[in-house]
Amino acid sequence: MPWIRKSLIATAIALVSLTTPVLSKTDVNVGLSLNVGPPPPVVEAAPPPPPGYIWAPGYWYWDGHRHVWRKGHFVRERPGWVWEPPHWVERRGRWVFVPGHWAHV
């Protein structure tokens, strides 16, 4: 019976590792500071949002070598909150990535 217990533990560990979120390249940009700014934003025609959703515009992210455009998408709306999209800010000659986030109104 000890092998059954070990097998169950191994299975549980495998399931947890498979369901744990993996950081995307955009998550890595948190706290990033560059000496090169992003290109101008890409103009995207946003389709009409489905009920209960808002449009989160696209943005430039740094992939470790260059800026890459990430297309806009719909996010579920949060009443009483406003979506502040990811963007870059110039501070003392350096470009700093500000992740998108919900702000309370």
FIRO-321067 format. One record per atom (N, C-alpha, C): x, y negated, z negated; atom name. Coordinates in Angstrom, 1 decimal, padded with zeros to 4 digits, always signed. Layout:
FIRO-321067
<r><east>X</east><north>Y</north><up>Z</up><atomo>CA</atomo></r>
...
This chain:
FIRO-321067
<r><east>+000.8</east><north>+001.2</north><up>+000.0</up><atomo>N</atomo></r>
<r><east>+000.0</east><north>+000.0</north><up>+000.0</up><atomo>CA</atomo></r>
<r><east>+000.8</east><north>-001.3</north><up>+000.0</up><atomo>C</atomo></r>
<r><east>+002.1</east><north>-001.3</north><up>-000.5</up><atomo>N</atomo></r>
<r><east>+002.9</east><north>-002.5</north><up>-000.5</up><atomo>CA</atomo></r>
<r><east>+003.1</east><north>-003.0</north><up>+001.0</up><atomo>C</atomo></r>
<r><east>+003.1</east><north>-002.2</north><up>+002.0</up><atomo>N</atomo></r>
<r><east>+003.3</east><north>-002.6</north><up>+003.3</up><atomo>CA</atomo></r>
<r><east>+002.1</east><north>-003.4</north><up>+003.8</up><atomo>C</atomo></r>
<r><east>+000.9</east><north>-003.1</north><up>+003.3</up><atomo>N</atomo></r>
<r><east>-000.3</east><north>-003.8</north><up>+003.7</up><atomo>CA</atomo></r>
<r><east>-000.2</east><north>-005.2</north><up>+003.2</up><atomo>C</atomo></r>
<r><east>+000.2</east><north>-005.4</north><up>+001.9</up><atomo>N</atomo></r>
<r><east>+000.3</east><north>-006.7</north><up>+001.4</up><atomo>CA</atomo></r>
<r><east>+001.4</east><north>-007.5</north><up>+002.1</up><atomo>C</atomo></r>
<r><east>+002.5</east><north>-006.9</north><up>+002.5</up><atomo>N</atomo></r>
<r><east>+003.5</east><north>-007.7</north><up>+003.3</up><atomo>CA</atomo></r>
<r><east>+003.0</east><north>-008.0</north><up>+004.6</up><atomo>C</atomo></r>
<r><east>+002.2</east><north>-007.1</north><up>+005.2</up><atomo>N</atomo></r>
<r><east>+001.6</east><north>-007.4</north><up>+006.5</up><atomo>CA</atomo></r>
<r><east>+000.6</east><north>-008.5</north><up>+006.5</up><atomo>C</atomo></r>
<r><east>-000.2</east><north>-008.6</north><up>+005.4</up><atomo>N</atomo></r>
<r><east>-001.2</east><north>-009.7</north><up>+005.3</up><atomo>CA</atomo></r>
<r><east>-000.4</east><north>-011.0</north><up>+005.1</up><atomo>C</atomo></r>
<r><east>+000.6</east><north>-011.0</north><up>+004.3</up><atomo>N</atomo></r>
<r><east>+001.4</east><north>-012.2</north><up>+004.0</up><atomo>CA</atomo></r>
<r><east>+002.0</east><north>-012.7</north><up>+005.3</up><atomo>C</atomo></r>
<r><east>+002.6</east><north>-011.8</north><up>+006.1</up><atomo>N</atomo></r>
<r><east>+003.2</east><north>-012.2</north><up>+007.4</up><atomo>CA</atomo></r>
<r><east>+002.2</east><north>-012.7</north><up>+008.3</up><atomo>C</atomo></r>
<r><east>+001.0</east><north>-012.1</north><up>+008.4</up><atomo>N</atomo></r>
<r><east>+000.0</east><north>-012.6</north><up>+009.2</up><atomo>CA</atomo></r>
<r><east>-000.5</east><north>-014.0</north><up>+008.8</up><atomo>C</atomo></r>
<r><east>-000.6</east><north>-014.2</north><up>+007.5</up><atomo>N</atomo></r>
<r><east>-001.0</east><north>-015.6</north><up>+007.0</up><atomo>CA</atomo></r>
<r><east>+000.0</east><north>-016.6</north><up>+007.4</up><atomo>C</atomo></r>
<r><east>+001.3</east><north>-016.3</north><up>+007.2</up><atomo>N</atomo></r>
<r><east>+002.3</east><north>-017.2</north><up>+007.6</up><atomo>CA</atomo></r>
<r><east>+002.3</east><north>-017.6</north><up>+009.1</up><atomo>C</atomo></r>
<r><east>+002.1</east><north>-016.5</north><up>+009.9</up><atomo>N</atomo></r>
<r><east>+002.0</east><north>-016.7</north><up>+011.3</up><atomo>CA</atomo></r>
<r><east>+000.8</east><north>-017.6</north><up>+011.7</up><atomo>C</atomo></r>
<r><east>-000.3</east><north>-017.4</north><up>+011.1</up><atomo>N</atomo></r>
<r><east>-001.5</east><north>-018.2</north><up>+011.4</up><atomo>CA</atomo></r>
<r><east>-001.3</east><north>-019.7</north><up>+011.0</up><atomo>C</atomo></r>
<r><east>-000.7</east><north>-019.9</north><up>+009.8</up><atomo>N</atomo></r>
<r><east>-000.4</east><north>-021.3</north><up>+009.4</up><atomo>CA</atomo></r>
<r><east>+000.5</east><north>-022.0</north><up>+010.3</up><atomo>C</atomo></r>
<r><east>+001.6</east><north>-021.3</north><up>+010.8</up><atomo>N</atomo></r>
<r><east>+002.5</east><north>-021.9</north><up>+011.7</up><atomo>CA</atomo></r>
<r><east>+001.9</east><north>-022.2</north><up>+013.0</up><atomo>C</atomo></r>
<r><east>+000.9</east><north>-021.4</north><up>+013.5</up><atomo>N</atomo></r>
<r><east>+000.2</east><north>-021.6</north><up>+014.7</up><atomo>CA</atomo></r>
<r><east>-000.8</east><north>-022.8</north><up>+014.7</up><atomo>C</atomo></r>
<r><east>-001.3</east><north>-023.0</north><up>+013.5</up><atomo>N</atomo></r>
<r><east>-002.4</east><north>-024.0</north><up>+013.3</up><atomo>CA</atomo></r>
<r><east>-001.8</east><north>-025.3</north><up>+012.8</up><atomo>C</atomo></r>
<r><east>-000.5</east><north>-025.4</north><up>+012.4</up><atomo>N</atomo></r>
<r><east>+000.1</east><north>-026.6</north><up>+011.9</up><atomo>CA</atomo></r>
<r><east>+000.3</east><north>-027.6</north><up>+013.1</up><atomo>C</atomo></r>
<r><east>-000.2</east><north>-028.8</north><up>+013.0</up><atomo>N</atomo></r>
<r><east>+000.0</east><north>-029.7</north><up>+014.1</up><atomo>CA</atomo></r>
<r><east>+001.5</east><north>-030.0</north><up>+014.5</up><atomo>C</atomo></r>
<r><east>+001.8</east><north>-030.1</north><up>+015.7</up><atomo>N</atomo></r>
<r><east>+003.1</east><north>-030.4</north><up>+016.2</up><atomo>CA</atomo></r>
<r><east>+003.2</east><north>-031.8</north><up>+016.5</up><atomo>C</atomo></r>
<r><east>+004.3</east><north>-032.5</north><up>+016.1</up><atomo>N</atomo></r>
<r><east>+004.5</east><north>-033.9</north><up>+016.5</up><atomo>CA</atomo></r>
<r><east>+004.6</east><north>-034.1</north><up>+018.0</up><atomo>C</atomo></r>
<r><east>+003.9</east><north>-035.0</north><up>+018.5</up><atomo>N</atomo></r>
<r><east>+004.0</east><north>-035.4</north><up>+019.9</up><atomo>CA</atomo></r>
<r><east>+005.1</east><north>-036.4</north><up>+020.0</up><atomo>C</atomo></r>
<r><east>+005.5</east><north>-036.7</north><up>+021.3</up><atomo>N</atomo></r>
<r><east>+006.6</east><north>-037.7</north><up>+021.5</up><atomo>CA</atomo></r>
<r><east>+006.1</east><north>-039.0</north><up>+021.0</up><atomo>C</atomo></r>
<r><east>+004.9</east><north>-039.3</north><up>+021.0</up><atomo>N</atomo></r>
<r><east>+004.4</east><north>-040.6</north><up>+020.5</up><atomo>CA</atomo></r>
<r><east>+004.6</east><north>-040.7</north><up>+019.0</up><atomo>C</atomo></r>
<r><east>+004.5</east><north>-039.6</north><up>+018.3</up><atomo>N</atomo></r>
<r><east>+004.7</east><north>-039.6</north><up>+016.8</up><atomo>CA</atomo></r>
<r><east>+006.1</east><north>-040.0</north><up>+016.5</up><atomo>C</atomo></r>
<r><east>+007.0</east><north>-039.6</north><up>+017.4</up><atomo>N</atomo></r>
<r><east>+008.4</east><north>-039.9</north><up>+017.1</up><atomo>CA</atomo></r>
<r><east>+008.8</east><north>-041.4</north><up>+017.2</up><atomo>C</atomo></r>
<r><east>+007.9</east><north>-042.1</north><up>+017.9</up><atomo>N</atomo></r>
<r><east>+008.2</east><north>-043.6</north><up>+018.1</up><atomo>CA</atomo></r>
<r><east>+008.0</east><north>-044.4</north><up>+016.8</up><atomo>C</atomo></r>
<r><east>+007.4</east><north>-043.8</north><up>+015.8</up><atomo>N</atomo></r>
<r><east>+007.2</east><north>-044.6</north><up>+014.6</up><atomo>CA</atomo></r>
<r><east>+008.5</east><north>-045.1</north><up>+014.0</up><atomo>C</atomo></r>
<r><east>+008.6</east><north>-046.4</north><up>+013.8</up><atomo>N</atomo></r>
<r><east>+009.8</east><north>-047.0</north><up>+013.3</up><atomo>CA</atomo></r>
<r><east>+010.9</east><north>-047.2</north><up>+014.4</up><atomo>C</atomo></r>
<r><east>+010.6</east><north>-047.0</north><up>+015.6</up><atomo>N</atomo></r>
<r><east>+011.5</east><north>-047.1</north><up>+016.7</up><atomo>CA</atomo></r>
<r><east>+011.8</east><north>-048.6</north><up>+017.0</up><atomo>C</atomo></r>
<r><east>+013.1</east><north>-048.9</north><up>+017.2</up><atomo>N</atomo></r>
<r><east>+013.5</east><north>-050.2</north><up>+017.6</up><atomo>CA</atomo></r>
<r><east>+014.5</east><north>-050.1</north><up>+018.8</up><atomo>C</atomo></r>
<r><east>+014.2</east><north>-050.8</north><up>+019.9</up><atomo>N</atomo></r>
<r><east>+015.0</east><north>-050.7</north><up>+021.1</up><atomo>CA</atomo></r>
<r><east>+015.4</east><north>-052.1</north><up>+021.5</up><atomo>C</atomo></r>
<r><east>+016.5</east><north>-052.2</north><up>+022.3</up><atomo>N</atomo></r>
<r><east>+016.9</east><north>-053.5</north><up>+022.9</up><atomo>CA</atomo></r>
<r><east>+016.3</east><north>-053.7</north><up>+024.3</up><atomo>C</atomo></r>
<r><east>+015.5</east><north>-052.8</north><up>+024.7</up><atomo>N</atomo></r>
<r><east>+014.8</east><north>-053.0</north><up>+026.0</up><atomo>CA</atomo></r>
<r><east>+013.3</east><north>-052.9</north><up>+025.8</up><atomo>C</atomo></r>
<r><east>+012.6</east><north>-053.9</north><up>+026.3</up><atomo>N</atomo></r>
<r><east>+011.1</east><north>-053.9</north><up>+026.2</up><atomo>CA</atomo></r>
<r><east>+010.4</east><north>-053.1</north><up>+027.2</up><atomo>C</atomo></r>
<r><east>+009.2</east><north>-052.8</north><up>+026.9</up><atomo>N</atomo></r>
<r><east>+008.4</east><north>-052.0</north><up>+027.9</up><atomo>CA</atomo></r>
<r><east>+008.0</east><north>-052.8</north><up>+029.1</up><atomo>C</atomo></r>
<r><east>+007.7</east><north>-052.1</north><up>+030.2</up><atomo>N</atomo></r>
<r><east>+007.2</east><north>-052.7</north><up>+031.4</up><atomo>CA</atomo></r>
<r><east>+005.8</east><north>-053.4</north><up>+031.1</up><atomo>C</atomo></r>
<r><east>+005.3</east><north>-054.2</north><up>+032.1</up><atomo>N</atomo></r>
<r><east>+004.0</east><north>-054.7</north><up>+031.9</up><atomo>CA</atomo></r>
<r><east>+002.9</east><north>-053.6</north><up>+031.8</up><atomo>C</atomo></r>
<r><east>+001.9</east><north>-053.8</north><up>+031.0</up><atomo>N</atomo></r>
<r><east>+000.8</east><north>-052.8</north><up>+030.9</up><atomo>CA</atomo></r>
<r><east>+000.3</east><north>-052.4</north><up>+032.3</up><atomo>C</atomo></r>
<r><east>-000.1</east><north>-051.2</north><up>+032.4</up><atomo>N</atomo></r>
<r><east>-000.8</east><north>-050.7</north><up>+033.6</up><atomo>CA</atomo></r>
<r><east>-002.3</east><north>-051.0</north><up>+033.5</up><atomo>C</atomo></r>
<r><east>-002.8</east><north>-051.5</north><up>+034.5</up><atomo>N</atomo></r>
<r><east>-004.3</east><north>-051.9</north><up>+034.5</up><atomo>CA</atomo></r>
<r><east>-005.0</east><north>-050.6</north><up>+034.8</up><atomo>C</atomo></r>
<r><east>-005.9</east><north>-050.2</north><up>+033.9</up><atomo>N</atomo></r>
<r><east>-006.7</east><north>-049.0</north><up>+034.0</up><atomo>CA</atomo></r>
<r><east>-008.2</east><north>-049.4</north><up>+034.1</up><atomo>C</atomo></r>
<r><east>-008.9</east><north>-048.9</north><up>+035.0</up><atomo>N</atomo></r>
<r><east>-010.4</east><north>-049.1</north><up>+035.0</up><atomo>CA</atomo></r>
<r><east>-011.0</east><north>-048.1</north><up>+034.1</up><atomo>C</atomo></r>
<r><east>-011.5</east><north>-048.5</north><up>+032.9</up><atomo>N</atomo></r>
<r><east>-012.1</east><north>-047.6</north><up>+032.0</up><atomo>CA</atomo></r>
<r><east>-013.5</east><north>-047.3</north><up>+032.4</up><atomo>C</atomo></r>
<r><east>-013.8</east><north>-046.0</north><up>+032.4</up><atomo>N</atomo></r>
<r><east>-015.2</east><north>-045.6</north><up>+032.8</up><atomo>CA</atomo></r>
<r><east>-016.1</east><north>-046.0</north><up>+031.6</up><atomo>C</atomo></r>
<r><east>-017.4</east><north>-046.0</north><up>+031.8</up><atomo>N</atomo></r>
<r><east>-018.3</east><north>-046.3</north><up>+030.7</up><atomo>CA</atomo></r>
<r><east>-018.2</east><north>-045.3</north><up>+029.6</up><atomo>C</atomo></r>
<r><east>-018.1</east><north>-045.7</north><up>+028.3</up><atomo>N</atomo></r>
<r><east>-017.9</east><north>-044.7</north><up>+027.3</up><atomo>CA</atomo></r>
<r><east>-019.2</east><north>-043.9</north><up>+027.0</up><atomo>C</atomo></r>
<r><east>-019.0</east><north>-042.7</north><up>+026.6</up><atomo>N</atomo></r>
<r><east>-020.2</east><north>-041.9</north><up>+026.2</up><atomo>CA</atomo></r>
<r><east>-020.7</east><north>-042.4</north><up>+024.9</up><atomo>C</atomo></r>
<r><east>-021.9</east><north>-042.2</north><up>+024.5</up><atomo>N</atomo></r>
<r><east>-022.4</east><north>-042.7</north><up>+023.2</up><atomo>CA</atomo></r>
<r><east>-021.5</east><north>-042.2</north><up>+022.1</up><atomo>C</atomo></r>
<r><east>-021.2</east><north>-043.2</north><up>+021.2</up><atomo>N</atomo></r>
<r><east>-020.4</east><north>-042.9</north><up>+020.0</up><atomo>CA</atomo></r>
<r><east>-018.9</east><north>-042.9</north><up>+020.2</up><atomo>C</atomo></r>
<r><east>-018.5</east><north>-043.3</north><up>+021.4</up><atomo>N</atomo></r>
<r><east>-017.1</east><north>-043.4</north><up>+021.7</up><atomo>CA</atomo></r>
<r><east>-016.7</east><north>-044.8</north><up>+022.1</up><atomo>C</atomo></r>
<r><east>-015.4</east><north>-045.1</north><up>+022.0</up><atomo>N</atomo></r>
<r><east>-014.8</east><north>-046.3</north><up>+022.5</up><atomo>CA</atomo></r>
<r><east>-013.6</east><north>-046.0</north><up>+023.4</up><atomo>C</atomo></r>
<r><east>-013.2</east><north>-046.9</north><up>+024.2</up><atomo>N</atomo></r>
<r><east>-012.0</east><north>-046.7</north><up>+025.0</up><atomo>CA</atomo></r>
<r><east>-010.7</east><north>-047.2</north><up>+024.3</up><atomo>C</atomo></r>
<r><east>-009.8</east><north>-046.3</north><up>+024.2</up><atomo>N</atomo></r>
<r><east>-008.5</east><north>-046.6</north><up>+023.6</up><atomo>CA</atomo></r>
<r><east>-007.5</east><north>-046.8</north><up>+024.8</up><atomo>C</atomo></r>
<r><east>-007.1</east><north>-048.0</north><up>+025.1</up><atomo>N</atomo></r>
<r><east>-006.3</east><north>-048.3</north><up>+026.3</up><atomo>CA</atomo></r>
<r><east>-005.0</east><north>-047.6</north><up>+026.3</up><atomo>C</atomo></r>
<r><east>-004.4</east><north>-047.4</north><up>+027.4</up><atomo>N</atomo></r>
<r><east>-003.1</east><north>-046.8</north><up>+027.6</up><atomo>CA</atomo></r>
<r><east>-002.0</east><north>-047.7</north><up>+027.0</up><atomo>C</atomo></r>
<r><east>-000.8</east><north>-047.1</north><up>+026.9</up><atomo>N</atomo></r>
<r><east>+000.3</east><north>-047.8</north><up>+026.4</up><atomo>CA</atomo></r>
<r><east>+001.6</east><north>-047.2</north><up>+026.8</up><atomo>C</atomo></r>
<r><east>+002.7</east><north>-047.9</north><up>+026.7</up><atomo>N</atomo></r>
<r><east>+004.0</east><north>-047.4</north><up>+027.0</up><atomo>CA</atomo></r>
<r><east>+004.6</east><north>-046.7</north><up>+025.7</up><atomo>C</atomo></r>
<r><east>+005.2</east><north>-045.5</north><up>+025.8</up><atomo>N</atomo></r>
<r><east>+005.9</east><north>-044.9</north><up>+024.7</up><atomo>CA</atomo></r>
<r><east>+007.3</east><north>-044.6</north><up>+025.2</up><atomo>C</atomo></r>
<r><east>+008.2</east><north>-044.4</north><up>+024.3</up><atomo>N</atomo></r>
<r><east>+009.6</east><north>-044.1</north><up>+024.6</up><atomo>CA</atomo></r>
<r><east>+009.8</east><north>-042.6</north><up>+024.4</up><atomo>C</atomo></r>
<r><east>+010.3</east><north>-042.0</north><up>+025.5</up><atomo>N</atomo></r>
<r><east>+010.5</east><north>-040.5</north><up>+025.5</up><atomo>CA</atomo></r>
<r><east>+011.9</east><north>-040.2</north><up>+025.1</up><atomo>C</atomo></r>
<r><east>+012.7</east><north>-041.1</north><up>+024.6</up><atomo>N</atomo></r>
<r><east>+014.1</east><north>-040.9</north><up>+024.2</up><atomo>CA</atomo></r>
<r><east>+015.0</east><north>-041.3</north><up>+025.3</up><atomo>C</atomo></r>
<r><east>+014.5</east><north>-041.6</north><up>+026.5</up><atomo>N</atomo></r>
<r><east>+015.4</east><north>-042.1</north><up>+027.6</up><atomo>CA</atomo></r>
<r><east>+014.8</east><north>-043.3</north><up>+028.3</up><atomo>C</atomo></r>
<r><east>+013.5</east><north>-043.3</north><up>+028.4</up><atomo>N</atomo></r>
<r><east>+012.8</east><north>-044.4</north><up>+029.1</up><atomo>CA</atomo></r>
<r><east>+011.4</east><north>-044.6</north><up>+028.6</up><atomo>C</atomo></r>
<r><east>+010.8</east><north>-045.7</north><up>+029.0</up><atomo>N</atomo></r>
<r><east>+009.3</east><north>-045.9</north><up>+028.7</up><atomo>CA</atomo></r>
<r><east>+008.5</east><north>-045.1</north><up>+029.7</up><atomo>C</atomo></r>
<r><east>+007.5</east><north>-044.4</north><up>+029.2</up><atomo>N</atomo></r>
<r><east>+006.6</east><north>-043.6</north><up>+029.9</up><atomo>CA</atomo></r>
<r><east>+005.1</east><north>-044.0</north><up>+029.6</up><atomo>C</atomo></r>
<r><east>+004.3</east><north>-044.2</north><up>+030.6</up><atomo>N</atomo></r>
<r><east>+002.9</east><north>-044.7</north><up>+030.4</up><atomo>CA</atomo></r>
<r><east>+002.1</east><north>-043.5</north><up>+029.9</up><atomo>C</atomo></r>
<r><east>+001.3</east><north>-043.8</north><up>+028.9</up><atomo>N</atomo></r>
<r><east>+000.4</east><north>-042.8</north><up>+028.4</up><atomo>CA</atomo></r>
<r><east>-001.0</east><north>-043.4</north><up>+028.7</up><atomo>C</atomo></r>
<r><east>-001.8</east><north>-042.6</north><up>+029.4</up><atomo>N</atomo></r>
<r><east>-003.1</east><north>-043.1</north><up>+029.9</up><atomo>CA</atomo></r>
<r><east>-004.1</east><north>-043.3</north><up>+028.7</up><atomo>C</atomo></r>
<r><east>-005.0</east><north>-044.2</north><up>+029.0</up><atomo>N</atomo></r>
<r><east>-006.1</east><north>-044.5</north><up>+028.0</up><atomo>CA</atomo></r>
<r><east>-007.0</east><north>-043.3</north><up>+027.9</up><atomo>C</atomo></r>
<r><east>-007.8</east><north>-043.3</north><up>+026.8</up><atomo>N</atomo></r>
<r><east>-008.7</east><north>-042.2</north><up>+026.6</up><atomo>CA</atomo></r>
<r><east>-009.8</east><north>-042.6</north><up>+025.6</up><atomo>C</atomo></r>
<r><east>-010.8</east><north>-041.9</north><up>+025.5</up><atomo>N</atomo></r>
<r><east>-011.9</east><north>-042.2</north><up>+024.6</up><atomo>CA</atomo></r>
<r><east>-011.6</east><north>-041.6</north><up>+023.2</up><atomo>C</atomo></r>
<r><east>-012.0</east><north>-042.4</north><up>+022.2</up><atomo>N</atomo></r>
<r><east>-011.9</east><north>-041.9</north><up>+020.8</up><atomo>CA</atomo></r>
<r><east>-013.3</east><north>-042.1</north><up>+020.1</up><atomo>C</atomo></r>
<r><east>-013.6</east><north>-041.2</north><up>+019.2</up><atomo>N</atomo></r>
<r><east>-014.9</east><north>-041.4</north><up>+018.5</up><atomo>CA</atomo></r>
<r><east>-014.9</east><north>-042.7</north><up>+017.7</up><atomo>C</atomo></r>
<r><east>-016.0</east><north>-043.4</north><up>+017.9</up><atomo>N</atomo></r>
<r><east>-016.0</east><north>-044.7</north><up>+017.2</up><atomo>CA</atomo></r>
<r><east>-016.2</east><north>-044.5</north><up>+015.7</up><atomo>C</atomo></r>
<r><east>-015.7</east><north>-045.5</north><up>+014.9</up><atomo>N</atomo></r>
<r><east>-015.9</east><north>-045.5</north><up>+013.5</up><atomo>CA</atomo></r>
<r><east>-016.6</east><north>-046.8</north><up>+013.0</up><atomo>C</atomo></r>
<r><east>-017.8</east><north>-046.7</north><up>+012.7</up><atomo>N</atomo></r>
<r><east>-018.5</east><north>-047.9</north><up>+012.3</up><atomo>CA</atomo></r>
<r><east>-017.8</east><north>-048.6</north><up>+011.1</up><atomo>C</atomo></r>
<r><east>-017.7</east><north>-049.9</north><up>+011.2</up><atomo>N</atomo></r>
<r><east>-017.0</east><north>-050.7</north><up>+010.2</up><atomo>CA</atomo></r>
<r><east>-015.5</east><north>-050.8</north><up>+010.4</up><atomo>C</atomo></r>
<r><east>-015.0</east><north>-050.2</north><up>+011.5</up><atomo>N</atomo></r>
<r><east>-013.6</east><north>-050.2</north><up>+011.8</up><atomo>CA</atomo></r>
<r><east>-013.4</east><north>-050.6</north><up>+013.2</up><atomo>C</atomo></r>
<r><east>-012.2</east><north>-051.1</north><up>+013.5</up><atomo>N</atomo></r>
<r><east>-011.8</east><north>-051.5</north><up>+014.8</up><atomo>CA</atomo></r>
<r><east>-010.5</east><north>-050.8</north><up>+015.2</up><atomo>C</atomo></r>
<r><east>-010.4</east><north>-050.3</north><up>+016.4</up><atomo>N</atomo></r>
<r><east>-009.2</east><north>-049.6</north><up>+016.9</up><atomo>CA</atomo></r>
<r><east>-008.2</east><north>-050.6</north><up>+017.4</up><atomo>C</atomo></r>
<r><east>-007.0</east><north>-050.6</north><up>+016.8</up><atomo>N</atomo></r>
<r><east>-005.9</east><north>-051.5</north><up>+017.2</up><atomo>CA</atomo></r>
<r><east>-004.9</east><north>-050.5</north><up>+018.0</up><atomo>C</atomo></r>
<r><east>-004.8</east><north>-050.7</north><up>+019.3</up><atomo>N</atomo></r>
<r><east>-004.1</east><north>-049.8</north><up>+020.1</up><atomo>CA</atomo></r>
<r><east>-002.6</east><north>-049.9</north><up>+019.8</up><atomo>C</atomo></r>
<r><east>-001.8</east><north>-048.8</north><up>+020.2</up><atomo>N</atomo></r>
<r><east>-000.4</east><north>-048.9</north><up>+020.1</up><atomo>CA</atomo></r>
<r><east>+000.2</east><north>-050.0</north><up>+021.0</up><atomo>C</atomo></r>
<r><east>+001.2</east><north>-050.6</north><up>+020.5</up><atomo>N</atomo></r>
<r><east>+001.8</east><north>-051.7</north><up>+021.3</up><atomo>CA</atomo></r>
<r><east>+003.3</east><north>-051.9</north><up>+020.8</up><atomo>C</atomo></r>
<r><east>+004.0</east><north>-052.7</north><up>+021.6</up><atomo>N</atomo></r>
<r><east>+005.4</east><north>-053.1</north><up>+021.3</up><atomo>CA</atomo></r>
<r><east>+005.4</east><north>-054.6</north><up>+020.9</up><atomo>C</atomo></r>
<r><east>+006.2</east><north>-054.9</north><up>+019.9</up><atomo>N</atomo></r>
<r><east>+006.4</east><north>-056.3</north><up>+019.4</up><atomo>CA</atomo></r>
<r><east>+007.9</east><north>-056.6</north><up>+019.5</up><atomo>C</atomo></r>
<r><east>+008.2</east><north>-057.8</north><up>+019.9</up><atomo>N</atomo></r>
<r><east>+009.6</east><north>-058.2</north><up>+019.9</up><atomo>CA</atomo></r>
<r><east>+009.9</east><north>-058.9</north><up>+018.6</up><atomo>C</atomo></r>
<r><east>+010.9</east><north>-058.4</north><up>+017.9</up><atomo>N</atomo></r>
<r><east>+011.4</east><north>-059.0</north><up>+016.6</up><atomo>CA</atomo></r>
<r><east>+012.9</east><north>-059.2</north><up>+016.6</up><atomo>C</atomo></r>
<r><east>+013.3</east><north>-060.4</north><up>+016.6</up><atomo>N</atomo></r>
<r><east>+014.7</east><north>-060.8</north><up>+016.6</up><atomo>CA</atomo></r>
<r><east>+015.5</east><north>-060.1</north><up>+017.7</up><atomo>C</atomo></r>
<r><east>+015.0</east><north>-060.1</north><up>+018.9</up><atomo>N</atomo></r>
<r><east>+015.7</east><north>-059.6</north><up>+020.1</up><atomo>CA</atomo></r>
<r><east>+015.5</east><north>-058.1</north><up>+020.2</up><atomo>C</atomo></r>
<r><east>+014.8</east><north>-057.4</north><up>+019.3</up><atomo>N</atomo></r>
<r><east>+014.6</east><north>-055.9</north><up>+019.4</up><atomo>CA</atomo></r>
<r><east>+013.1</east><north>-055.7</north><up>+019.6</up><atomo>C</atomo></r>
<r><east>+012.8</east><north>-054.6</north><up>+020.3</up><atomo>N</atomo></r>
<r><east>+011.4</east><north>-054.2</north><up>+020.5</up><atomo>CA</atomo></r>
<r><east>+011.1</east><north>-053.1</north><up>+019.6</up><atomo>C</atomo></r>
<r><east>+010.0</east><north>-053.3</north><up>+018.8</up><atomo>N</atomo></r>
<r><east>+009.5</east><north>-052.3</north><up>+017.8</up><atomo>CA</atomo></r>
<r><east>+008.2</east><north>-051.8</north><up>+018.2</up><atomo>C</atomo></r>
<r><east>+008.0</east><north>-050.5</north><up>+018.1</up><atomo>N</atomo></r>
<r><east>+006.8</east><north>-049.8</north><up>+018.5</up><atomo>CA</atomo></r>
<r><east>+005.8</east><north>-049.8</north><up>+017.3</up><atomo>C</atomo></r>
<r><east>+004.6</east><north>-050.3</north><up>+017.5</up><atomo>N</atomo></r>
<r><east>+003.6</east><north>-050.3</north><up>+016.5</up><atomo>CA</atomo></r>
<r><east>+002.5</east><north>-049.3</north><up>+016.8</up><atomo>C</atomo></r>
<r><east>+002.4</east><north>-048.2</north><up>+016.1</up><atomo>N</atomo></r>
<r><east>+001.4</east><north>-047.1</north><up>+016.4</up><atomo>CA</atomo></r>
<r><east>+000.0</east><north>-047.6</north><up>+016.3</up><atomo>C</atomo></r>
<r><east>-000.9</east><north>-047.0</north><up>+017.1</up><atomo>N</atomo></r>
<r><east>-002.3</east><north>-047.4</north><up>+017.1</up><atomo>CA</atomo></r>
<r><east>-002.9</east><north>-046.9</north><up>+015.7</up><atomo>C</atomo></r>
<r><east>-003.9</east><north>-047.7</north><up>+015.3</up><atomo>N</atomo></r>
<r><east>-004.5</east><north>-047.3</north><up>+014.0</up><atomo>CA</atomo></r>
<r><east>-005.9</east><north>-048.0</north><up>+013.9</up><atomo>C</atomo></r>
<r><east>-006.7</east><north>-047.5</north><up>+013.0</up><atomo>N</atomo></r>
<r><east>-008.0</east><north>-048.0</north><up>+012.7</up><atomo>CA</atomo></r>
<r><east>-007.8</east><north>-049.1</north><up>+011.6</up><atomo>C</atomo></r>
<r><east>-008.4</east><north>-050.3</north><up>+011.8</up><atomo>N</atomo></r>
<r><east>-008.4</east><north>-051.3</north><up>+010.8</up><atomo>CA</atomo></r>
<r><east>-009.8</east><north>-051.6</north><up>+010.3</up><atomo>C</atomo></r>
<r><east>-010.0</east><north>-051.8</north><up>+009.0</up><atomo>N</atomo></r>
<r><east>-011.3</east><north>-052.1</north><up>+008.5</up><atomo>CA</atomo></r>
<r><east>-011.7</east><north>-053.5</north><up>+008.8</up><atomo>C</atomo></r>
<r><east>-013.0</east><north>-053.6</north><up>+009.2</up><atomo>N</atomo></r>
<r><east>-013.4</east><north>-055.0</north><up>+009.6</up><atomo>CA</atomo></r>
<r><east>-013.9</east><north>-055.7</north><up>+008.4</up><atomo>C</atomo></r>
